[in-house]
Amino acid sequence: MKAIVYTEYGPSDVLQVKEVEKPTPKDNEVLVKVHATTVTAGDVRMRSFNVPRAQWLFSRLYLGIRKPRRLILGMEMRWEMHWLFTTPASLETSKT
């Protein structure tokens, strides 16, 4: 699957389109197919690491000290449910 990733903090030049591994959901998780996403002011701040001085240390610890912890930005999306993963035990009915 293709995604726009960033491996270092900086201007929009650090963004790259790369092929990334398709996520594998765990039990009771949903896999969704994303059709569109947004770029918000928060994404721009995380990418460029433009944060107020008072929040610098906390932000660095949360986002990643030397490089970004999460390589793919974005949280809002237009999606469709692709597959729901459940354990076989959760599909059984109880007998009383």
N, C-alpha and C positions, 0 to 999 in steps of 0.2 A: 504494500500500500504506500502511496505517496503522502508526504507530509512536509510542511515547511518547518524547519528546525533551526535552532541557533545554539552554537556550542561555546560562545563567549559573549560577554556583554559588549554593547557598542551600538553604532548607528544601524540603520536598516540594511547596510551592506553585509552584516553578519548573517542575515537570513539566507537559507539555502533550501532548495527543493531536493529532498532525498527519498530514497526508498527505505522504509522502515518495516520492521517485523509487525505483522498483524497481531493485535493483542489476543490472548487466550483467556477467556473468562473463567473464573472459578465457579464452584457450585453456588447456585442461587444468584448469579449475576446475569446481567443482560448485555448482549453485544448489539450495538447499534451501528447503522450505516449512516455516516454524516454526509449530507448533501451540500450544506453551506455553513459557514461560520462567520463570526465577526472579528474585527480588530478593535479593541477598546483602548481607552486611555491607560488602563491598568496594564494591558499587554505591552504597550509602548514603554511605560515606566519600567516594567520588569526587564525588557530587552535592553534598554539603554542604561538601566540602573540609575535612574534619575529620581532619587528619593531625598526628602528633607534630612538635614544633618542629624536631627534628634532621633531619627529612625534608621540611620545608616547601619549600625551594628546589628540590630534586630533583623533588619531586612537582609543583610548579608548572611546571617546565620540561617534564616528561613529559606531564602532563594538559592543559596549556594555561595560558599566562600570564594573559591577561585573561578568557578565556572557555574553555569546554571544547573540546578538540580533536575528540573523538568525541562526537557529539550523542546517540547512542543507547546506552543502558547495557545490560548483560547479556551473558553468555557461555555460560551453560548453557541448553540448550533441548531440547525434544522436537520432532523434525523427520522429514520424509521427503524422499528425494532427488527433486528435481523435474526436473532436466535436467543431463546431463554434456556439457560443451562440449569438443570435441577438434578438432584440426586435421586436414584430410583426409590429410595426409602421414603422420600417426600411424596411420591406418587401413590403409595399404598394407602388403602383405607383401613381404618381401625375396625376391628371386629370385637363387639362387646356382647 
